[in-house]
Amino acid sequence: MTPRAAQQYAAERLRRAGVPSPEHDAAELLAHVLGTDRSRLPLVDEVAADAVERYDALVARRAAREPLQHLTGEAWFRHVRLEVGEGVFTPRPETELLAGWAIDEAGHYLGETPAPGRAPVVVDLCTGSGAIAKAVAQEVPHARVHAVELDEAAYRWAERNLAGTGVDLRLGDAFTSFDDLAGTVDVVVCNPPYIPLEAWESVAPEARDHDPHLALFSGADGLDAIRLLAVRAAVLLRPRGVLGVEHADAQGEAVPAVFSATGRWTDVRDHRDLAGRPRFTTARLAP
Ligand SMILES: C[S@@+](CC[C@H](N)C(=O)[O-])C[C@H]1O[C@@H](n2cnc3c(N)ncnc32)[C@H](O)[C@@H]1O
């Protein structure tokens, strides 16, 4: 079978199943089966029968709405590769913006911290696969990066992904951990659970059935974790340290309001993603 025919058949099957990016996923899965990458598929003349069989099996699982990244076993986040699968939240491209903000902030802090020349201290609360922490460690090599995850299964994925990066990974509750860093952190970054419990029905099957629920839902209005974060980040940060937190697109006013209401934060701002949707809030701890 030619790769083109195999891909067209698979894309049609995925389209009928309601998969949002059928052509892309059909190509990614074929590249995975053939041990190549998507850009090199046009160089392949023929897909052998055993490869067609393996491809078919993966396409069937994708049509049943298993996340693409669970089928390939990997997710790319900025410039880092992460291993992902059952038990851990799949990192999303939109979170790369929040990570980019943390990277810029950490980069700028060198020389501006209370002790000039001190390495910037970054804490990734709710690290999941370790995506944000790993990206910061890679792009700001002089930063001291710490990360925490509550769920044991997710923690084990993070352990694997952060091995050899120098990130200090801990198993525990983000909103009580790191007493040892209190008052010293330059950047707190967090992609917490933020979906309202009642929005269960509207969550895509890939997320609803395969992301851990602890990673998705956070109380009736989705803001429980963010309220705790507004208190805990104020303990961890040094005066004038900064915080960035992702939120749902409907929370572009509610999340800044959580921070403004405490009276502890200045420069509270919301940021949009590339599609123009409200995506994350940043704030600075009042001096
Ligand atoms: C939306 S996921 C984000 C994961 C990762 N930071 C990313 O952006 O891909 C939220 C993560 O927070 C973890 N989590 C939820 N409540 C937590 C808590 N109280 N302390 C630490 N981690 C928590 C979940 O298990 C999940 O891994």
The ligand as a MOL file (V3000), in Angstrom:
LIG
                    3D

  0  0  0     0  0            999 V3000
M  V30 BEGIN CTAB
M  V30 COUNTS 27 29 0 0 0
M  V30 BEGIN ATOM
M  V30 1 C -3.5310 20.9050 34.2430 0
M  V30 2 S -2.3280 19.7640 34.8340 0 CHG=1
M  V30 3 C -0.8590 20.6270 34.3600 0
M  V30 4 C 0.3580 19.7570 34.2620 0
M  V30 5 C 1.5970 20.4680 33.6810 0
M  V30 6 N 2.0110 21.5750 34.5090 0
M  V30 7 C 1.3210 20.9510 32.2770 0
M  V30 8 O 1.1620 22.1740 32.0820 0
M  V30 9 O 1.2580 20.1330 31.3570 0 CHG=-1
M  V30 10 C -2.4370 20.0440 36.5810 0
M  V30 11 C -1.5510 19.1150 37.4370 0
M  V30 12 O -1.6900 19.5230 38.8020 0
M  V30 13 C -1.7000 18.3780 39.6330 0
M  V30 14 N -2.3150 18.7990 40.8920 0
M  V30 15 C -3.6250 19.0300 41.1670 0
M  V30 16 N -3.7820 19.4680 42.4220 0
M  V30 17 C -2.5260 19.5380 42.9540 0
M  V30 18 C -2.0100 19.9370 44.2200 0
M  V30 19 N -2.8110 20.3420 45.2090 0
M  V30 20 N -0.6740 19.9020 44.4060 0
M  V30 21 C 0.1640 19.4700 43.4190 0
M  V30 22 N -0.2660 19.0750 42.2030 0
M  V30 23 C -1.5920 19.1070 41.9830 0
M  V30 24 C -2.4730 17.3670 38.8240 0
M  V30 25 O -2.2310 16.0530 39.2820 0
M  V30 26 C -1.9140 17.6450 37.4220 0
M  V30 27 O -0.7740 16.8780 37.1820 0
M  V30 END ATOM
M  V30 BEGIN BOND
M  V30 1 1 1 2
M  V30 2 1 2 3
M  V30 3 1 2 10
M  V30 4 1 3 4
M  V30 5 1 4 5
M  V30 6 1 5 6
M  V30 7 1 5 7
M  V30 8 2 7 8
M  V30 9 1 7 9
M  V30 10 1 10 11
M  V30 11 1 11 12
M  V30 12 1 11 26
M  V30 13 1 12 13
M  V30 14 1 13 14
M  V30 15 1 13 24
M  V30 16 1 14 15
M  V30 17 1 14 23
M  V30 18 2 15 16
M  V30 19 1 16 17
M  V30 20 1 17 18
M  V30 21 2 17 23
M  V30 22 1 18 19
M  V30 23 2 18 20
M  V30 24 1 20 21
M  V30 25 2 21 22
M  V30 26 1 22 23
M  V30 27 1 24 25
M  V30 28 1 24 26
M  V30 29 1 26 27
M  V30 END BOND
M  V30 END CTAB
M  END
